[in-house]
């Protein structure tokens, strides 16, 4: 944990927020920053970055290019990131020049499923049972204690179901380890959950904490299909979920928006699945359901501004537009609450946009 | 009137909307276009243009520079404008290369108070009584019929109370004509109104029409201070105001968002004050009170997309942040529904931002 010393002053309108990563999250962060009168500088290693189109300035360079990073840092008043696979050395390097939030520690933890789950257990939070796996033999040995069904997941770089295999025997576990490239992994007990929810929370420079109502999240082929708010979770569980997110944010001395993915099981209650040190797909509904969206909230925290009220003015259902569905844009164009990310290339499973349907609070 | 021949196809996400003018209206149009996956190209003759910071591409050049305009047009799939003082020849020139909405005719009419009020009367709509004034003598002669109190207004280039003088005698009217530069003007009967409202309406390529609930508008020093929705206008007057806006939009074969400024007098009812062929300050509340804002609605019309539902999810009060008030940004930063335009220079009377407070529908 890097303790912060002294609270930085809020940065004034007209300043520049640097954003590492140029995908849709970076794009929506840039649009939110603009609303508050802040300029943006998007840094991405991909030439086709949809956040470039809305940024004040752009840099296309590698996240390892120290010279370009230093140049970027000097042109920004604060820097944040839109995805958790920014190398943590990149963030540490930037911190020599400019304020960066959230810091490198949440990033380091969220990048590695083993560190992440170990951290959560240290905080006294429930997770699925898991074992570190660095060899076929370890995969085989770990299996029997996990109840007959388990998931092998690479420690790093997994998302949307990539880098994981469900296995039903010790032999399958060993084989999955080889198939996923023999890289450091965890073997996790399979959780039979009733439903999946997430808390999108924010912590500000002054330790203020604010959380949006949790959404009920539905996945298809491991990709988020739909988030519904309210989730139907009973109020005491909502409060429990908020408390979990709050303790995580405090333990990480976190600044910014944080997504906490939770399983609700019939028997043991709330289990933390994973944490995302960034704005999160399951919080996109806040753009249309709240006055202060998760994107604005993140920018507020990063800029040292007071957090906004996360109150919801409407019930909301957010649906993702995935892959070739974007080709139906003429039909989608009639939707209110429509957000299209402006990605040039359609790929299967690629998130191309979303739309949120709101209705009066019930 | 330039009749349109054939409906253009809606332009796909990834296309570029050109915006003439780089102020806050252009900025909020660009942000709305981005939400729909459209790129933007802002063309402005001022180097300090706050819309530049959020546009995909920018051109700084004169509105008379035909070469730069043609170059701009070739890079855009549709063009619109954010202020009514774009020379109408500029728009006519662009139309040779690219689709432009609204067209030059609404612009020509809205640029000239005499043409505007004559057009309104031709549509059978009530306005204040007015006379064309091109000399001191005409100013003197026009005065007596106007009830003892009148306002001399230049025909062109007035806004926020600029280019006008209230006068109480024929002699004052003649003097005002000289003081305002001896330019073509109108002398208008002073209207004693109970309150001022506006209809923000949109007409799409297919003739569809959609109007937001009218706001009650309060001015200070001729500058909009506050818009409140609902306005308190009785339902039959709301419908009458919508019908007026609809007939104006139809008569102009209008494509895009149109602001219609109305006076409500105790005796004669609704009177049209002026029309703005663009998004309008009194519609800023729609950013936080509706799912589809006036800015998105305008972009939808310009891009040939279906209009969005102008339904309001909340009651709303929008307040402008004017001039030096922007220096209080640290206090304002706590506001939800805050929009800061990112203008570098504060000037008295300059619109620097706004904030909208929403509350549940009553």
Interface residues (C-beta under 8 A of the other chain):
Chain A: X10 X12 X13 X14 X27 X30 X31 X34 X35 X36 X37 X38 X39 X52 X53 X54 X56 X288 X291 X292 X300 X305 X306 X308 X309 X313 X314 X326 X329 X330 X333 X334 X336 X337 X338 X339 X340 X341 X342 X344 X353 X356 X358 X360 X361
Chain B: X10 X12 X13 X14 X27 X30 X31 X34 X35 X36 X37 X38 X39 X53 X54 X56 X288 X291 X292 X300 X305 X306 X308 X309 X313 X314 X326 X329 X330 X333 X334 X336 X337 X338 X339 X340 X341 X342 X344 X353 X356 X358 X360 X361
